[in-house]
Every structure is written in structure tokens, then in C-alpha cells.
Amino acid sequence: MSEETIGYTQALEELKAILVELEDTTVDVDLLADRVARADELLILCRNRLEAAEIQVQRIIVEKDNN
């Protein structure tokens, strides 16, 4: 799934699944690096989505205040 089509909720669910994997003491070291890298990508995606939503909400508030 491309980063453009994955939603915030999907990214968050994938992050939770990765966390469960990482908490497993038998996780494969080769897999560990890949999962941590994926988690980093997902965290950036979530942060960007939250920042975009915040900007949109602020615009709406400003528009309402100006009317």
C-alpha cells in the first residue's frame, strides 16, 4: 500500500502491530531493523497527517471568526 493511500487509522494500526512484534523477545534481528524502519515511516506519516489536520482546523476557526 502506498503512503498516499494509507490512512492515519491504518498507519496507527500497523504501528500497534509492529509494537507487538518488537515486544516479542524472539523477534528475528534481521526483521527487527526492517520493522523499526517501517515504524519510523509510519510515525512520520502520522505526524504529517496530524499537522495537516491542525492547519485545516485553524483555517476553519479563522474563517469562522472573520464571518
C-alpha positions as CSV (number, residue, x, y, z in Angstrom):
1,M,0.0,0.0,0.0
2,S,1.5,3.3,-1.0
3,E,2.0,6.1,1.6
4,E,-0.5,8.3,-0.2
5,T,-3.4,5.8,0.1
6,I,-2.8,4.6,3.7
7,G,-4.9,6.5,6.2
8,Y,-4.0,7.7,9.7
9,T,-6.0,4.9,11.3
10,Q,-4.4,2.2,9.1
11,A,-0.9,3.6,9.9
12,L,-1.7,3.6,13.6
13,E,-2.9,0.0,13.5
14,E,0.2,-1.0,11.7
15,L,2.3,0.8,14.3
16,K,0.5,-1.1,17.0
17,A,1.2,-4.4,15.2
18,I,4.8,-3.5,14.9
19,L,5.0,-2.7,18.6
20,V,3.6,-6.2,19.4
21,E,6.2,-7.7,17.2
22,L,9.0,-5.7,18.8
23,E,7.9,-6.7,22.3
24,D,8.3,-10.3,21.4
25,T,11.7,-11.4,22.7
26,T,12.2,-13.9,19.9
27,V,12.0,-11.3,17.1
28,D,14.5,-12.0,14.3
29,V,17.3,-9.4,14.3
30,D,17.1,-9.0,10.5
31,L,13.3,-8.4,10.8
32,L,13.9,-6.0,13.7
33,A,15.7,-3.4,11.6
34,D,13.1,-3.5,8.9
35,R,10.2,-3.2,11.4
36,V,11.9,-0.2,13.1
37,A,12.4,1.5,9.8
38,R,8.8,0.9,8.8
39,A,7.7,2.2,12.2
40,D,9.7,5.4,11.6
41,E,8.0,5.9,8.2
42,L,4.6,5.4,9.8
43,L,5.4,7.8,12.6
44,I,6.4,10.5,10.1
45,L,3.2,9.8,8.1
46,C,1.0,10.1,11.2
47,R,2.8,13.3,12.3
48,N,2.3,14.9,8.9
49,R,-1.4,13.9,8.8
50,L,-1.9,15.4,12.3
51,E,-0.1,18.6,11.4
52,A,-2.2,18.9,8.2
53,A,-5.4,18.4,10.2
54,E,-4.3,21.0,12.7
55,I,-3.7,23.6,9.9
56,Q,-7.1,22.8,8.4
57,V,-8.9,23.3,11.7
58,Q,-7.0,26.5,12.3
59,R,-8.1,27.8,8.9
60,I,-11.7,26.9,9.7
61,I,-11.6,28.7,13.0
62,V,-10.1,31.8,11.4
63,E,-12.7,31.8,8.7
64,K,-15.5,31.5,11.3
65,D,-14.0,34.3,13.3
66,N,-13.9,36.6,10.2
67,N,-17.6,36.0,9.4
